[in-house]
Amino acid sequence: MAKANPFSDKKPESVSRRDFFRVAATYGMSSTMLAATALGSFTLPQLAQAAEATANRRNKKEAKHTLKFGASGFNENNLLIERAGCLDFARDIEDRTDGEIRVEFIGDNQICGQLDCVKKTQQGIIEMFTASTQNSAGAAPYLNVLDYAYMFPTRASQYHFLYHPDSQRLLRDPLKKKHGLQFLFSHCELRGLQMGLGWKDKPLITDIDVLKGTKNRVTGTQLGRIAMQLLELNPVPIAWSETLDGLKSGLIDGAETWAGAVGYANMSPVISQSVDLRLFCGTEATMMDAKVFDSMSPALQEAVMESAYLTQVKIQAAQEAALVNTVGATVPSLPGTLFAQHGVRVAPLSDEVRAKAERICAPEFNPEPWVEWRERLDKWAGGIDTYTEIHKIAREIPLDTLAENVEPRRWWKNA
């Protein structure tokens, strides 16, 4: 006899966070989140029914590997704003391996945050995580290799690099050897300045000179700080969880981050101008404990890589759509987007203005401030000139290539 659904007598109405967690307590957080993202919109009885079905399917056989997946501030709602791919990967790897790999997703900063997810993975507390590579660079400094100023001219160039076979020797292999992390996939944006409400009534920013002397939040990336210092942007290290309060209080003028992050972190109400500086990478990446990956059978390792590839492809398309249709990172922002609702103006900047910034801070034009870190990163990579090689790959595709048109490739097959 089928077990009665304890939520079936609830009226069809929007599901509160309290009710969501009640369902999660009954059927498991991962099953509930997977059900919620598959449904899109739902009533409480629909969510409970889908969560029960999902839990039954996921638990029909004993898993060989159960992966605790810490995902900083992400939940079933904001994963539809910034498409980081967490639940897409979980769903696909469980289906692909017929439950031999099970993923227990733990988001909303419940087990780790932006700065310590990487540490908890390295310590074996969790098996995989999603956080920005920039925030993770504090504990895994080789991730700075992505953060040379203006190494990537476009989002398309970022995706092109992540799919490139040479991303193995330039990013993935050194990261695994140095920090014990298996890099799986990432969303791609480029970082700009998100200015607080003090800039609401000021003219739209059109030149970097206007920003000189402002105080701006910076992430854990050491290379990012070099670029900001060269542009006189006064980098202030503030934890991601404290950035919202810093913008509200006026402690900082702006935050160095990307448009999608403004949307998913509910920062739109305290941002007035989103300055498209494209200074360096904004990559919300998912990585796995390399020891756990290496402990799997060859067939399961291949399944992980195939699921990572499929997730990367999905992110590439979904994130580009979300920037336009959900976040509103266009000029003008589409009606109904987060930027339109909260009056955030996009300051697009001209190619000439960004070229001006590049001449000031990029290693190609101003090499001296980068020498120490370049030597360190190159040594960790086995003597490779990391900046020159990644810079070259990033320019293999035409500058006007749309990010959604970058050809996906299985990067590990030809490495």
C-alpha positions in Angstrom: 0.0 0.0 0.0 1.4 3.4 -1.0 2.3 5.7 1.9 0.0 8.7 2.2 1.5 12.1 1.2 1.5 14.2 4.4 1.3 17.4 2.4 -1.6 16.4 0.1 -4.2 18.4 2.1 -2.4 21.7 1.5 -4.1 24.3 -0.6 -2.4 25.2 -4.0 -0.4 28.2 -3.1 3.2 29.4 -3.3 5.6 27.3 -1.2 7.3 29.1 1.7 10.8 28.4 2.7 9.5 26.9 5.9 7.3 24.5 3.9 10.1 23.7 1.5 12.3 22.7 4.5 9.5 20.6 5.9 9.4 18.6 2.6 13.2 18.4 2.7 13.1 17.0 6.2 10.8 14.2 5.0 12.3 13.3 1.7 15.9 14.7 1.9 17.3 18.1 0.8 18.9 16.8 -2.4 15.7 15.0 -3.6 13.6 18.0 -2.8 15.9 20.4 -4.6 16.2 18.1 -7.6 12.4 17.9 -7.7 11.9 21.6 -7.3 14.3 22.5 -10.2 12.7 19.9 -12.4 9.2 21.3 -11.7 10.0 25.0 -12.1 6.8 26.3 -10.5 4.8 24.1 -8.1 2.4 23.9 -5.2 3.3 22.3 -2.0 1.5 18.9 -2.8 3.2 18.9 -6.2 6.6 19.5 -4.6 6.1 16.8 -2.0 4.9 14.2 -4.6 7.8 15.0 -6.9 10.3 14.9 -4.0 9.0 11.5 -2.8 9.3 10.1 -6.4 12.8 11.5 -6.7 13.8 10.1 -3.3 12.5 6.6 -4.3 14.3 6.7 -7.6 17.6 7.8 -6.1 17.5 5.3 -3.2 16.5 2.2 -5.2 20.0 0.8 -4.9 23.0 1.2 -2.6 25.5 3.8 -3.8 29.2 2.9 -4.3 30.1 6.6 -3.7 28.1 9.2 -1.9 29.4 12.7 -2.6 28.6 15.5 -0.1 28.4 18.6 -2.3 28.8 22.0 -0.6 27.6 24.9 -2.6 28.1 28.1 -0.6 25.0 30.3 -1.0 23.2 28.4 -3.7 19.7 27.0 -3.5 17.0 25.9 -5.8 15.9 29.5 -6.5 19.1 31.3 -7.2 20.5 28.4 -9.3 18.0 29.7 -11.8 19.6 33.1 -11.7 23.2 32.2 -11.9 23.4 28.9 -13.8 26.3 27.3 -11.9 25.1 23.8 -12.9 25.2 22.2 -9.5 21.9 20.3 -9.6 22.3 19.6 -13.3 25.4 17.7 -12.5 23.9 15.8 -9.6 20.9 14.7 -11.6 23.0 13.6 -14.6 25.7 11.7 -12.7 23.0 9.8 -10.6 21.1 8.9 -13.8 24.3 8.1 -15.8 25.6 5.7 -13.1 22.2 4.3 -12.2 22.7 5.4 -8.6 26.2 4.1 -8.1 27.3 7.7 -7.5 24.9 9.6 -5.3 25.2 13.3 -4.6 24.0 14.9 -1.4 23.6 18.6 -2.2 24.1 21.0 0.8 23.6 24.6 -0.3 22.6 27.9 1.4 26.0 28.1 3.3 24.8 25.2 5.5 28.2 23.4 5.3 30.6 25.8 3.7 30.8 29.4 2.3 32.6 31.0 -0.5 35.9 31.2 1.3 36.1 27.8 3.0 34.3 25.3 0.6 37.7 24.6 -1.0 39.3 24.0 2.4 36.6 21.6 3.6 37.0 19.7 0.3 40.7 19.5 0.8 40.2 18.4 4.4 37.8 15.6 3.3 34.8 17.1 5.2 32.9 17.3 1.8 33.8 15.6 -1.5 32.9 18.4 -3.9 32.0 22.1 -3.9 30.9 25.1 -6.0 32.4 28.5 -5.3 34.2 31.2 -7.3 37.7 30.3 -8.2 38.7 33.8 -7.0 37.4 33.2 -3.5 38.8 29.7 -3.5 42.3 31.1 -4.5 43.0 31.9 -0.9 43.4 28.2 -0.1 44.2 27.0 -3.6 46.5 29.8 -4.9 47.1 28.1 -8.3 43.6 29.2 -9.2 45.1 32.7 -9.6 46.2 31.5 -13.0 42.8 32.5 -14.3 43.0 36.0 -12.9 45.7 37.8 -15.0 44.1 41.2 -15.9 42.5 41.2 -19.4 43.8 37.7 -20.3 40.2 36.8 -21.4 38.6 39.4 -23.7 35.1 37.9 -23.7 33.0 35.2 -22.1 33.3 33.2 -25.3 37.1 33.1 -24.8 36.6 31.7 -21.3 34.4 28.9 -22.5 36.8 28.2 -25.3 39.6 27.8 -22.8 37.7 25.5 -20.5 36.9 23.2 -23.5 40.4 23.4 -24.8 42.6 20.2 -24.4 45.4 22.5 -23.2 43.3 23.5 -20.2 44.5 20.1 -18.8 48.2 21.1 -18.6 47.5 24.8 -18.0 44.8 24.6 -15.3 43.5 21.2 -14.4 46.7 19.1 -13.9 48.6 21.6 -11.9 45.6 22.3 -9.7 45.2 18.6 -9.0 48.9 18.1 -8.3 49.3 21.2 -6.2 46.0 21.4 -4.3 44.3 18.0 -4.7 41.3 19.3 -6.7 39.7 17.8 -9.8 38.3 20.8 -11.7 35.0 19.8 -13.3 33.1 22.7 -14.9 32.4 26.4 -14.4 30.1 29.2 -15.3 31.8 32.1 -17.1 31.5 35.9 -16.7 34.0 38.7 -16.5 34.3 40.9 -13.4 33.3 44.5 -13.3 32.5 47.0 -10.6 29.0 46.9 -9.1 28.5 50.4 -7.6 26.4 51.0 -4.5 23.5 53.4 -4.0 25.9 56.4 -3.6 26.1 56.3 -7.4 22.4 56.2 -8.0 22.0 59.9 -8.9 25.4 60.3 -10.6 25.9 60.2 -14.3 26.3 56.8 -16.0 30.0 55.8 -15.7 31.7 56.0 -19.1 35.4 56.2 -18.1 37.7 54.5 -15.7 39.1 57.8 -14.4 35.8 58.4 -12.7 36.4 55.3 -10.6 39.9 56.3 -9.3 40.0 56.6 -5.6 36.8 54.6 -4.9 36.9 51.8 -2.3 35.8 48.5 -3.7 35.4 45.0 -2.3 37.9 42.4 -3.7 37.8 38.6 -3.5 40.4 36.2 -2.3 42.4 36.4 -5.6 45.9 37.9 -5.2 46.1 38.7 -8.9 42.8 40.5 -8.8 44.2 42.8 -6.2 47.2 43.7 -8.4 44.9 44.8 -11.2 42.7 46.8 -8.9 45.7 48.5 -7.3 47.1 49.5 -10.7 43.7 51.0 -11.6 43.6 52.9 -8.2 40.4 51.1 -7.2 41.5 50.6 -3.6 40.7 46.9 -3.1 39.2 46.2 0.3 39.1 42.5 1.2 35.6 41.8 2.5 34.0 38.4 2.8 31.3 37.7 0.3 28.7 37.2 3.1 29.5 40.7 4.4 29.6 42.5 1.0 25.8 43.3 1.0 26.1 45.0 4.4 29.2 46.9 3.2 27.4 48.3 0.2 24.3 49.2 2.4 26.4 51.0 5.0 28.6 52.8 2.5 31.7 51.2 3.9 32.6 50.5 0.3 31.7 52.4 -2.9 31.4 49.2 -5.0 32.1 45.5 -5.3 34.4 43.8 -7.7 32.2 41.0 -9.0 30.0 40.0 -11.9 26.4 40.8 -12.9 25.1 37.2 -12.4 26.5 37.2 -8.8 24.6 40.5 -8.1 21.4 38.7 -9.2 21.8 35.4 -7.3 23.0 37.0 -4.1 20.1 39.4 -3.9 22.4 42.4 -4.2 20.4 44.2 -6.9 18.5 46.4 -4.4 21.8 48.0 -3.2 23.5 48.3 -6.6 22.9 51.4 -8.8 25.4 50.9 -11.7 26.9 47.7 -13.1 30.1 48.7 -14.8 31.2 46.2 -17.5 34.9 46.5 -16.9 35.7 42.9 -17.9 38.8 43.1 -15.7 39.4 39.4 -15.1 37.6 36.1 -14.6 34.4 35.6 -12.7 34.2 31.8 -12.6 31.8 30.0 -10.3 33.4 26.6 -10.6 32.7 23.1 -9.3 35.6 20.9 -8.2 36.0 17.5 -6.5 38.4 16.0 -4.1 41.0 14.4 -6.4 41.5 11.5 -4.0 37.8 10.7 -4.2 37.9 10.9 -8.0 41.0 8.7 -8.2 39.4 6.1 -5.9 36.6 5.5 -8.4 36.6 2.8 -11.1 37.7 3.9 -14.6 34.1 3.5 -15.7 32.8 5.8 -13.0 35.6 8.3 -13.6 34.6 8.5 -17.2 31.0 9.0 -16.1 32.0 11.9 -13.9 33.8 13.5 -16.8 30.9 13.0 -19.2 28.5 14.5 -16.7 30.9 17.4 -16.1 31.0 17.9 -19.9 27.2 17.8 -20.3 26.9 20.3 -17.4 29.4 22.6 -18.9 27.5 22.6 -22.2 24.2 23.3 -20.4 25.8 26.2 -18.3 27.2 27.8 -21.5 23.7 28.1 -23.0 21.6 28.6 -19.9 23.9 31.3 -18.3 23.9 33.4 -21.5 20.1 33.3 -21.5 19.8 34.1 -17.8 22.1 37.2 -18.1 19.6 38.6 -20.7 16.2 37.3 -19.5 16.7 37.0 -15.7 19.5 39.3 -14.6 19.1 42.1 -17.1 22.7 42.6 -17.9 22.0 44.3 -21.2 21.4 47.9 -22.5 18.6 48.4 -21.9 17.7 45.8 -19.3 14.6 43.8 -20.4 11.4 44.5 -18.5 10.9 42.2 -15.5 14.6 41.4 -15.1 16.2 42.0 -11.7 18.2 45.0 -12.9 15.0 46.5 -14.4 13.0 45.9 -11.2 15.7 47.6 -9.0 16.8 50.3 -11.3 20.3 49.0 -11.8 21.9 50.8 -14.8 24.4 48.8 -16.9 27.4 50.9 -17.8 28.7 49.1 -20.9 31.9 51.1 -21.4 33.5 51.4 -24.8 36.1 49.2 -26.3 38.4 52.2 -26.2 37.9 52.6 -22.4 38.6 49.0 -21.7 41.7 49.1 -23.9 42.8 52.1 -21.8 42.4 50.0 -18.6 44.2 47.1 -20.2 47.2 49.3 -21.1 47.4 50.3 -17.4 47.2 47.0 -15.7 47.6 44.0 -18.1 50.8 42.0 -17.9 51.3 42.4 -21.6 51.7 46.2 -21.2 52.8 46.6 -17.6 54.7 43.4 -16.7 56.7 44.4 -13.6 53.9 44.2 -11.0 53.1 40.6 -12.1 56.6 39.1 -12.2 56.6 37.5 -8.8 53.2 35.8 -9.2 53.9 34.8 -12.8 57.1 33.1 -11.7 55.3 31.3 -8.9 52.5 30.1 -11.1 54.8 29.1 -13.9 56.9 27.0 -11.5 53.8 25.2 -10.2 52.7 24.5 -13.8 56.1 22.8 -14.5 57.8 25.7 -16.2 55.0 26.7 -18.5 54.6 30.4 -19.4 51.0 30.4 -18.1 50.0 33.9 -19.0 51.3 33.8 -22.6 49.8 30.4 -23.3 46.3 31.1 -21.9 46.3 34.6 -23.4 47.0 33.0 -26.9 44.3 30.3 -26.5 41.8 33.0 -25.5 42.4 34.7 -28.8 42.1 31.7 -31.1 38.4 32.5 -31.7 37.1 35.8 -33.3 36.5 38.6 -30.8 32.9 38.8 -31.9 32.1 35.1 -31.2 29.0 34.8 -29.1 29.5 32.7 -25.9 26.6 30.4 -26.8 28.3 29.6 -30.2 31.6 28.3 -28.8 32.1 24.7 -29.9 32.0 22.3 -26.9 34.9 19.8 -26.7 35.7 17.0 -24.3 38.9 18.6 -23.1 40.3 15.4 -21.4 40.1 13.2 -24.5 42.9 14.9 -26.5 45.0 16.2 -23.6 
